[in-house]
Amino acid sequence: MENNHDETTRELGADQEQVDDSQRIETPMEPMDRDDIIETLQLLKHLRDQEVITEEEFVEKKKELLARI
Protein backbone atom coordinates (compact mmCIF):
# COMPACT_ATOMS: atom_id res chain seq x y z
CA MET A 1 0.00 0.00 0.00
CA GLU A 2 2.91 2.37 0.61
CA ASN A 3 3.83 2.18 -3.07
CA ASN A 4 0.35 3.46 -3.89
CA HIS A 5 0.93 6.41 -1.57
CA ASP A 6 4.27 7.14 -3.21
CA GLU A 7 2.68 6.98 -6.64
CA THR A 8 -0.14 9.29 -5.55
CA THR A 9 2.30 11.78 -4.09
CA ARG A 10 4.30 11.84 -7.34
CA GLU A 11 1.09 12.16 -9.33
CA LEU A 12 0.13 15.32 -7.44
CA GLY A 13 3.58 16.83 -7.69
CA ALA A 14 4.12 16.73 -3.93
CA ASP A 15 7.65 15.48 -4.43
CA GLN A 16 8.65 18.63 -6.31
CA GLU A 17 11.37 20.79 -4.89
CA GLN A 18 10.14 23.76 -2.85
CA VAL A 19 10.31 26.94 -4.96
CA ASP A 20 9.22 30.38 -3.82
CA ASP A 21 6.61 32.24 -5.87
CA SER A 22 9.17 34.54 -7.52
CA GLN A 23 10.80 31.50 -9.13
CA ARG A 24 7.62 29.95 -10.48
CA ILE A 25 7.09 29.96 -14.23
CA GLU A 26 3.47 30.23 -15.22
CA THR A 27 2.59 27.80 -17.97
CA PRO A 28 -0.77 27.56 -19.68
CA MET A 29 -2.86 24.78 -18.22
CA GLU A 30 -4.40 22.30 -20.58
CA PRO A 31 -8.09 21.57 -20.12
CA MET A 32 -8.82 18.35 -18.27
CA ASP A 33 -11.73 15.97 -18.55
CA ARG A 34 -14.36 16.76 -15.91
CA ASP A 35 -14.30 13.19 -14.57
CA ASP A 36 -10.51 13.34 -14.18
CA ILE A 37 -10.82 16.58 -12.24
CA ILE A 38 -13.46 15.13 -9.93
CA GLU A 39 -11.31 12.04 -9.33
CA THR A 40 -8.26 14.18 -8.59
CA LEU A 41 -10.24 16.40 -6.21
CA GLN A 42 -11.44 13.31 -4.35
CA LEU A 43 -7.88 12.11 -4.07
CA LEU A 44 -6.73 15.50 -2.83
CA LYS A 45 -9.50 15.52 -0.23
CA HIS A 46 -8.38 12.10 0.97
CA LEU A 47 -4.78 13.30 1.25
CA ARG A 48 -5.91 16.39 3.16
CA ASP A 49 -8.06 14.28 5.49
CA GLN A 50 -5.05 12.02 6.13
CA GLU A 51 -2.94 15.14 6.81
CA VAL A 52 -0.56 14.31 3.96
CA ILE A 53 -1.17 17.77 2.51
CA THR A 54 -2.25 20.95 4.27
CA GLU A 55 -5.56 22.75 3.85
CA GLU A 56 -3.71 25.51 2.00
CA GLU A 57 -2.16 23.03 -0.45
CA PHE A 58 -5.58 21.46 -0.98
CA VAL A 59 -7.24 24.82 -1.70
CA GLU A 60 -4.45 25.92 -4.06
CA LYS A 61 -4.57 22.70 -6.08
CA LYS A 62 -8.38 22.75 -6.09
CA LYS A 63 -8.36 26.24 -7.63
CA GLU A 64 -5.86 25.11 -10.28
CA LEU A 65 -7.97 22.10 -11.17
CA LEU A 66 -11.25 24.01 -11.36
CA ALA A 67 -9.61 26.52 -13.68
CA ARG A 68 -8.92 23.67 -16.10
CA ILE A 69 -12.58 22.76 -16.66
C-alpha positions in Angstrom: 0.0 0.0 0.0 2.9 2.4 0.6 3.8 2.2 -3.1 0.4 3.5 -3.9 0.9 6.4 -1.6 4.3 7.1 -3.2 2.7 7.0 -6.6 -0.1 9.3 -5.6 2.3 11.8 -4.1 4.3 11.8 -7.3 1.1 12.2 -9.3 0.1 15.3 -7.4 3.6 16.8 -7.7 4.1 16.7 -3.9 7.6 15.5 -4.4 8.7 18.6 -6.3 11.4 20.8 -4.9 10.1 23.8 -2.9 10.3 26.9 -5.0 9.2 30.4 -3.8 6.6 32.2 -5.9 9.2 34.5 -7.5 10.8 31.5 -9.1 7.6 29.9 -10.5 7.1 30.0 -14.2 3.5 30.2 -15.2 2.6 27.8 -18.0 -0.8 27.6 -19.7 -2.9 24.8 -18.2 -4.4 22.3 -20.6 -8.1 21.6 -20.1 -8.8 18.3 -18.3 -11.7 16.0 -18.5 -14.4 16.8 -15.9 -14.3 13.2 -14.6 -10.5 13.3 -14.2 -10.8 16.6 -12.2 -13.5 15.1 -9.9 -11.3 12.0 -9.3 -8.3 14.2 -8.6 -10.2 16.4 -6.2 -11.4 13.3 -4.3 -7.9 12.1 -4.1 -6.7 15.5 -2.8 -9.5 15.5 -0.2 -8.4 12.1 1.0 -4.8 13.3 1.2 -5.9 16.4 3.2 -8.1 14.3 5.5 -5.1 12.0 6.1 -2.9 15.1 6.8 -0.6 14.3 4.0 -1.2 17.8 2.5 -2.3 21.0 4.3 -5.6 22.7 3.8 -3.7 25.5 2.0 -2.2 23.0 -0.4 -5.6 21.5 -1.0 -7.2 24.8 -1.7 -4.5 25.9 -4.1 -4.6 22.7 -6.1 -8.4 22.7 -6.1 -8.4 26.2 -7.6 -5.9 25.1 -10.3 -8.0 22.1 -11.2 -11.2 24.0 -11.4 -9.6 26.5 -13.7 -8.9 23.7 -16.1 -12.6 22.8 -16.7 
